[in-house]
Structure formats: C-alpha cells, structure tokens
Amino acid sequence: MSMLFAIVFVVVILFGIVSFSGAPYVPSHRKYVKRAFDHFNIGSGDTLVDVGSGDGVVLRIASRYGARAVGYEINPVLVGISRLLSIGDERVRVLMLNFWHVQLPEATTIVYAFSVSRDEKKLTRLLQREANRLQKPLKLLCYGSPFRRMPADSTYEAYSLYTFRPLQSKKA
C-alpha cells in the first residue's frame, strides 16, 4: 500500500509542478480536433507542433491526416503515455522539452496550442520570432480563448487560426 501511495504522490507532485510552469493538462476531444483539422485543411503538407502535447492525441490525429507532428511536453508521465500510444507512428515525435526554450523545426507550418490567455504575449513574440528566423509564415491554431491583442484570420467553433508572417529585417 505504501508503494502505491508513493507512486500516486509522485504523479500528483509532477502534475502540480508542471501546472505552475505551464498550462494544466486538459485532454483534447478527438471529435473537435478532427472537425477543426477538416475545416482548416490540416494535412500531408503540414508539420504540426503541439505546445504542451499532453497524451499526444492531437499528434496522432495530425498523423492520421498525413501531417508530421512534433509534441513538446514537460510532464514526464504524459511524455511516457504519449510515446507509448504513438509507438510505430513514424510521423509522430514527442520531446520532453519546454516549448518556450526551443527553436521550431525547420519544416513547421502550424503550431497547435490550448490557448491560455496568460501566455498570449509570450506566444505571439515566440511565433513572430520563429516566422522571422524561418523566413516563412507560421500558422497558430488555438483552442479555447481567442487572443485579445490580435485578430484571428479565421475561427471555427472554439478554434481560432492566426498567421505570423516574417517581418523584414532592419538590415535589409
């Protein structure tokens, strides 16, 4: 019994620590993700990056739509679950890294995020910086609360789609 208590305690602590440094884990609903992917034409030409990929459901759905998918997750329990559920899927990669401290893969076309309004400014700065670095537009598909400071290109149900275009350098 004490071993079970210790395991539960560690899992609760991990989820608690992660909640302070990122968004809490909220599982995505497959049917809503699929409808959004259909509506926004997510497919084989895309490389989707999921911010806080949790159990990897968005990654696996993106893969079924033909897209490559990279998930960033800082909770080791969720990374393990996501990797286990994605075994054998060559289009899915799950990384135990903090999204705020990485550069997006060169092939990235779209970033998926459960929108947390407290991170709006930080997320827009990061995606603009990455669009500039990659010298190509990056799309952001947010589920949840839309951004307050930036108008969406398109909305569908609880999803908002934004595009970050590279800005010209002042050196040019």
Contacts in CASP RR format, 6 or more apart in sequence:
PFRMAT RR
TARGET T0000
AUTHOR 0000-0000-0000
METHOD contacts of the structure
MODEL  1
MSMLFAIVFVVVILFGIVSFSGAPYVPSHRKYVKRAFDHFNIGSGDTLVD
VGSGDGVVLRIASRYGARAVGYEINPVLVGISRLLSIGDERVRVLMLNFW
HVQLPEATTIVYAFSVSRDEKKLTRLLQREANRLQKPLKLLCYGSPFRRM
PADSTYEAYSLYTFRPLQSKKA
11 77 0 8 1.000
14 75 0 8 1.000
14 76 0 8 1.000
14 77 0 8 1.000
15 24 0 8 1.000
15 25 0 8 1.000
15 75 0 8 1.000
15 77 0 8 1.000
18 24 0 8 1.000
18 25 0 8 1.000
18 74 0 8 1.000
18 75 0 8 1.000
19 25 0 8 1.000
21 74 0 8 1.000
21 98 0 8 1.000
22 52 0 8 1.000
22 74 0 8 1.000
22 116 0 8 1.000
22 119 0 8 1.000
23 52 0 8 1.000
23 114 0 8 1.000
23 116 0 8 1.000
23 119 0 8 1.000
25 54 0 8 1.000
25 75 0 8 1.000
25 78 0 8 1.000
26 114 0 8 1.000
27 54 0 8 1.000
27 55 0 8 1.000
27 57 0 8 1.000
28 57 0 8 1.000
28 58 0 8 1.000
28 114 0 8 1.000
28 143 0 8 1.000
30 57 0 8 1.000
30 61 0 8 1.000
32 143 0 8 1.000
32 157 0 8 1.000
32 158 0 8 1.000
32 159 0 8 1.000
33 57 0 8 1.000
33 58 0 8 1.000
33 61 0 8 1.000
34 61 0 8 1.000
35 156 0 8 1.000
35 157 0 8 1.000
36 42 0 8 1.000
36 141 0 8 1.000
36 143 0 8 1.000
36 156 0 8 1.000
36 157 0 8 1.000
36 159 0 8 1.000
37 43 0 8 1.000
37 61 0 8 1.000
37 62 0 8 1.000
37 65 0 8 1.000
39 156 0 8 1.000
39 159 0 8 1.000
40 141 0 8 1.000
40 154 0 8 1.000
40 156 0 8 1.000
40 159 0 8 1.000
40 161 0 8 1.000
42 48 0 8 1.000
42 62 0 8 1.000
42 65 0 8 1.000
42 67 0 8 1.000
42 110 0 8 1.000
42 141 0 8 1.000
43 62 0 8 1.000
43 65 0 8 1.000
43 66 0 8 1.000
43 67 0 8 1.000
44 65 0 8 1.000
44 66 0 8 1.000
44 67 0 8 1.000
45 66 0 8 1.000
45 67 0 8 1.000
45 109 0 8 1.000
46 62 0 8 1.000
46 65 0 8 1.000
46 66 0 8 1.000
46 67 0 8 1.000
46 68 0 8 1.000
46 109 0 8 1.000
46 110 0 8 1.000
47 67 0 8 1.000
47 68 0 8 1.000
47 69 0 8 1.000
47 70 0 8 1.000
47 105 0 8 1.000
47 107 0 8 1.000
47 108 0 8 1.000
47 109 0 8 1.000
47 110 0 8 1.000
48 58 0 8 1.000
48 59 0 8 1.000
48 62 0 8 1.000
48 67 0 8 1.000
48 68 0 8 1.000
48 69 0 8 1.000
48 70 0 8 1.000
48 108 0 8 1.000
48 109 0 8 1.000
48 110 0 8 1.000
48 111 0 8 1.000
48 112 0 8 1.000
49 69 0 8 1.000
49 70 0 8 1.000
49 71 0 8 1.000
49 72 0 8 1.000
49 99 0 8 1.000
49 104 0 8 1.000
49 105 0 8 1.000
49 108 0 8 1.000
49 110 0 8 1.000
49 111 0 8 1.000
49 112 0 8 1.000
50 56 0 8 1.000
50 58 0 8 1.000
50 59 0 8 1.000
50 62 0 8 1.000
50 69 0 8 1.000
50 70 0 8 1.000
50 71 0 8 1.000
50 72 0 8 1.000
50 111 0 8 1.000
50 112 0 8 1.000
50 113 0 8 1.000
51 71 0 8 1.000
51 72 0 8 1.000
51 99 0 8 1.000
51 111 0 8 1.000
51 112 0 8 1.000
51 113 0 8 1.000
51 114 0 8 1.000
51 123 0 8 1.000
52 71 0 8 1.000
52 72 0 8 1.000
52 73 0 8 1.000
52 74 0 8 1.000
52 99 0 8 1.000
52 113 0 8 1.000
52 114 0 8 1.000
53 59 0 8 1.000
53 71 0 8 1.000
53 72 0 8 1.000
53 73 0 8 1.000
53 78 0 8 1.000
53 82 0 8 1.000
53 94 0 8 1.000
54 73 0 8 1.000
54 75 0 8 1.000
54 78 0 8 1.000
54 79 0 8 1.000
54 81 0 8 1.000
54 82 0 8 1.000
55 78 0 8 1.000
55 81 0 8 1.000
55 82 0 8 1.000
55 85 0 8 1.000
56 71 0 8 1.000
56 73 0 8 1.000
56 78 0 8 1.000
56 81 0 8 1.000
56 82 0 8 1.000
56 85 0 8 1.000
56 86 0 8 1.000
56 92 0 8 1.000
56 94 0 8 1.000
58 69 0 8 1.000
58 112 0 8 1.000
59 69 0 8 1.000
59 70 0 8 1.000
59 71 0 8 1.000
59 82 0 8 1.000
59 86 0 8 1.000
59 92 0 8 1.000
59 94 0 8 1.000
60 69 0 8 1.000
60 85 0 8 1.000
60 86 0 8 1.000
60 89 0 8 1.000
60 92 0 8 1.000
62 68 0 8 1.000
62 69 0 8 1.000
62 91 0 8 1.000
62 92 0 8 1.000
62 112 0 8 1.000
63 69 0 8 1.000
63 86 0 8 1.000
63 89 0 8 1.000
63 91 0 8 1.000
63 92 0 8 1.000
66 91 0 8 1.000
67 91 0 8 1.000
68 91 0 8 1.000
68 107 0 8 1.000
69 91 0 8 1.000
69 92 0 8 1.000
69 93 0 8 1.000
70 93 0 8 1.000
70 94 0 8 1.000
70 95 0 8 1.000
70 105 0 8 1.000
70 108 0 8 1.000
71 82 0 8 1.000
71 93 0 8 1.000
71 94 0 8 1.000
71 95 0 8 1.000
72 95 0 8 1.000
72 97 0 8 1.000
72 98 0 8 1.000
72 99 0 8 1.000
72 102 0 8 1.000
73 79 0 8 1.000
73 82 0 8 1.000
73 94 0 8 1.000
73 95 0 8 1.000
73 96 0 8 1.000
74 96 0 8 1.000
74 97 0 8 1.000
74 98 0 8 1.000
76 96 0 8 1.000
79 94 0 8 1.000
79 95 0 8 1.000
79 96 0 8 1.000
80 94 0 8 1.000
82 94 0 8 1.000
83 94 0 8 1.000
86 92 0 8 1.000
86 94 0 8 1.000
95 102 0 8 1.000
100 122 0 8 1.000
100 126 0 8 1.000
103 130 0 8 1.000
103 133 0 8 1.000
104 111 0 8 1.000
104 130 0 8 1.000
104 134 0 8 1.000
104 138 0 8 1.000
106 134 0 8 1.000
108 130 0 8 1.000
108 134 0 8 1.000
108 138 0 8 1.000
109 138 0 8 1.000
109 139 0 8 1.000
110 138 0 8 1.000
110 139 0 8 1.000
110 140 0 8 1.000
110 141 0 8 1.000
111 127 0 8 1.000
111 138 0 8 1.000
111 139 0 8 1.000
111 140 0 8 1.000
111 141 0 8 1.000
112 140 0 8 1.000
112 141 0 8 1.000
112 143 0 8 1.000
113 123 0 8 1.000
113 140 0 8 1.000
113 141 0 8 1.000
113 142 0 8 1.000
113 143 0 8 1.000
114 142 0 8 1.000
114 143 0 8 1.000
114 144 0 8 1.000
115 142 0 8 1.000
115 143 0 8 1.000
115 144 0 8 1.000
115 145 0 8 1.000
115 146 0 8 1.000
115 147 0 8 1.000
115 160 0 8 1.000
116 145 0 8 1.000
117 145 0 8 1.000
117 148 0 8 1.000
120 147 0 8 1.000
120 148 0 8 1.000
120 149 0 8 1.000
120 150 0 8 1.000
121 149 0 8 1.000
123 140 0 8 1.000
124 147 0 8 1.000
124 149 0 8 1.000
124 150 0 8 1.000
124 164 0 8 1.000
127 138 0 8 1.000
127 140 0 8 1.000
127 162 0 8 1.000
127 164 0 8 1.000
128 164 0 8 1.000
128 167 0 8 1.000
130 138 0 8 1.000
130 164 0 8 1.000
131 137 0 8 1.000
131 138 0 8 1.000
131 164 0 8 1.000
131 165 0 8 1.000
131 166 0 8 1.000
131 167 0 8 1.000
132 166 0 8 1.000
132 167 0 8 1.000
132 169 0 8 1.000
134 166 0 8 1.000
135 166 0 8 1.000
136 166 0 8 1.000
137 163 0 8 1.000
137 164 0 8 1.000
137 165 0 8 1.000
137 166 0 8 1.000
138 163 0 8 1.000
138 164 0 8 1.000
139 161 0 8 1.000
139 162 0 8 1.000
139 163 0 8 1.000
139 164 0 8 1.000
140 161 0 8 1.000
140 162 0 8 1.000
140 163 0 8 1.000
140 164 0 8 1.000
141 159 0 8 1.000
141 160 0 8 1.000
141 161 0 8 1.000
142 159 0 8 1.000
142 160 0 8 1.000
142 161 0 8 1.000
142 162 0 8 1.000
143 158 0 8 1.000
143 159 0 8 1.000
144 158 0 8 1.000
144 159 0 8 1.000
144 160 0 8 1.000
146 152 0 8 1.000
146 155 0 8 1.000
146 160 0 8 1.000
147 160 0 8 1.000
147 162 0 8 1.000
150 162 0 8 1.000
152 160 0 8 1.000
152 161 0 8 1.000
152 162 0 8 1.000
153 161 0 8 1.000
153 162 0 8 1.000
153 163 0 8 1.000
154 160 0 8 1.000
154 161 0 8 1.000
155 161 0 8 1.000
END
